[in-house]
Amino acid sequence: MWRNTNQGWGLISILLHWILAIVIIGLFILGWWMTGLGYYDPWYNLGPWWHRSLGMLVLFATLLRMVWRLVNPTPRALGHPLERAAAHLGHLALYVLMLVVLVSGYLISTADGKGIAVFDWFTVPALISDLPNQASLAGEVHWYSALALMVLAAGHAAAALKHHVIDRHPVLKRMIDPRVSRR
């Protein structure tokens, strides 16, 4: 039930998938909202603090998810060969975009050489800083890759719904309930 099988996702993969999906969408909304805040808005400093802290936790959870996926079997893909190939490429693109968004966010926040205080629990050190235009360039990459991630995630959700509603495949069910393929 905890680990993946060739037939379905385990509980750890399911929890990581849904928690990361919800938090990443929330971070996108928060990031977009923050850009319009005025200097005297009470969230002017608090919004970025939440955004950076959650972003670093998402980076660690994403790395954990990638390691977990490497050491567990991946459930058998369903659908036609072209759909299976598209699903594989789509998942790869989702992981690449998540890493690009998260690393570029890290580079924005550490451009001045200061680490990132994660909810004041611990500080992630600035390993790379003072590159020419680091914050500006990383900011552009961060915004456009986050936008691309949201578009790709919407396509991912649409494909899951298509498999569920039209094809009647258990793709969505097995990403919700780890017992679906074990029955």
C-alpha positions in Angstrom: 0.0 0.0 0.0 2.9 2.4 0.7 5.0 1.5 -2.3 4.2 1.6 -6.0 3.5 -1.6 -7.9 3.4 -2.3 -11.7 -0.4 -1.9 -11.4 -0.8 1.2 -9.2 0.7 4.1 -7.2 1.5 3.7 -3.5 0.3 6.0 -0.8 3.6 7.9 -0.6 3.6 8.7 -4.3 -0.1 9.7 -4.2 0.4 12.0 -1.2 3.5 13.6 -2.7 1.6 14.1 -6.0 -1.4 15.8 -4.6 0.4 17.9 -1.9 2.9 19.2 -4.4 0.2 19.9 -7.0 -1.9 21.9 -4.5 1.1 23.8 -3.0 2.6 24.5 -6.5 -0.7 25.9 -7.7 -0.9 28.0 -4.5 2.6 29.3 -5.0 1.8 30.3 -8.6 -1.3 32.2 -7.4 0.6 33.8 -4.5 3.5 34.8 -6.7 1.2 36.4 -9.3 -0.7 38.2 -6.5 2.5 39.4 -4.8 3.8 41.2 -7.9 0.9 43.7 -7.6 1.4 44.5 -3.9 2.3 48.1 -2.9 5.2 48.9 -0.6 2.8 49.8 2.3 0.7 46.6 1.9 1.1 44.4 5.0 1.8 41.4 2.7 4.6 43.2 0.9 7.2 41.4 3.0 5.1 38.6 4.3 4.0 37.3 0.9 7.5 36.7 -0.4 8.5 35.2 3.0 5.7 32.6 2.6 6.5 32.1 -1.1 10.3 31.5 -0.5 9.7 29.2 2.5 7.1 27.1 0.8 9.2 27.1 -2.4 12.2 25.6 -0.6 10.0 22.9 1.0 8.6 22.1 -2.4 12.1 21.8 -3.8 13.0 19.3 -1.1 9.8 17.4 -1.5 10.2 17.3 -5.3 13.7 15.9 -4.9 12.3 13.3 -2.5 9.6 12.5 -5.0 12.1 12.0 -7.8 14.2 9.7 -5.7 11.1 7.8 -4.6 10.1 7.4 -8.2 13.5 6.1 -9.1 13.5 3.4 -6.4 9.9 2.2 -6.9 8.3 0.6 -9.9 6.2 2.8 -12.2 2.7 1.6 -12.8 2.0 0.3 -16.3 0.9 3.2 -18.6 -2.5 2.8 -20.2 -3.9 3.9 -23.5 -2.6 3.8 -27.1 1.2 3.7 -27.8 1.1 7.4 -28.8 -0.8 8.3 -25.6 1.7 6.4 -23.5 4.7 8.2 -25.2 3.0 11.5 -24.7 2.4 10.7 -21.1 6.0 9.8 -20.6 7.2 13.0 -22.3 4.6 15.1 -20.4 5.7 13.7 -17.0 9.4 14.3 -17.9 8.5 17.9 -18.9 6.6 18.4 -15.6 9.6 17.4 -13.6 12.0 19.5 -15.6 9.7 22.6 -15.3 9.3 22.1 -11.6 13.1 22.0 -11.1 13.6 25.0 -13.4 10.9 27.0 -11.5 12.3 26.0 -8.1 16.0 26.5 -8.9 15.3 29.9 -10.6 13.3 31.0 -7.5 16.3 30.0 -5.4 18.6 32.0 -7.6 16.4 35.1 -7.3 16.3 34.9 -3.6 20.0 34.3 -3.1 21.3 36.8 -5.7 22.4 39.1 -2.9 24.4 36.4 -1.2 22.0 35.8 1.7 20.5 32.4 2.4 16.8 31.7 2.5 15.2 31.4 5.9 12.6 28.7 5.7 9.8 29.7 8.1 12.7 30.7 10.4 13.2 27.0 11.1 16.5 26.8 9.2 18.4 28.7 6.5 19.3 27.3 3.1 22.6 28.9 2.2 23.3 31.0 -0.9 25.5 28.7 -2.9 25.4 30.8 -6.1 25.2 34.6 -5.9 26.5 37.8 -7.4 26.3 36.5 -11.0 25.7 39.4 -13.5 21.9 40.2 -13.5 21.2 37.1 -11.5 18.0 38.2 -9.9 16.6 39.7 -13.2 17.5 36.8 -15.4 16.4 34.2 -12.9 13.2 36.2 -12.4 12.4 36.0 -16.1 13.1 32.3 -16.2 11.0 31.8 -13.0 8.0 33.6 -14.4 7.9 32.0 -17.8 8.7 28.5 -16.6 6.0 28.8 -13.9 3.5 29.9 -16.5 4.5 26.9 -18.7 4.3 24.6 -15.7 0.7 25.7 -15.1 -0.3 25.2 -18.7 1.3 21.8 -18.8 -0.3 20.8 -15.5 -3.7 21.9 -16.9 -3.0 19.6 -19.9 -2.0 16.8 -17.5 -5.3 17.2 -15.6 -7.3 17.3 -18.8 -5.6 14.1 -20.0 -6.4 12.4 -16.7 -10.0 13.4 -17.0 -10.1 12.2 -20.6 -8.8 8.8 -19.5 -11.3 8.6 -16.7 -14.4 9.8 -18.4 -14.0 8.8 -22.1 -11.6 5.9 -22.0 -12.8 4.5 -18.7 -9.2 3.7 -17.7 -8.4 3.7 -13.9 -5.6 6.2 -14.4 -7.3 8.8 -12.1 -8.6 6.3 -9.6 -5.2 4.8 -9.0 -3.8 8.3 -8.3 -6.4 8.8 -5.7 -6.7 5.4 -4.0 -3.7 3.0 -3.6 -6.1 0.1 -3.2 -7.6 0.4 -6.7 -5.1 -1.9 -8.4 -4.6 -4.2 -5.4 -8.2 -5.4 -5.4 
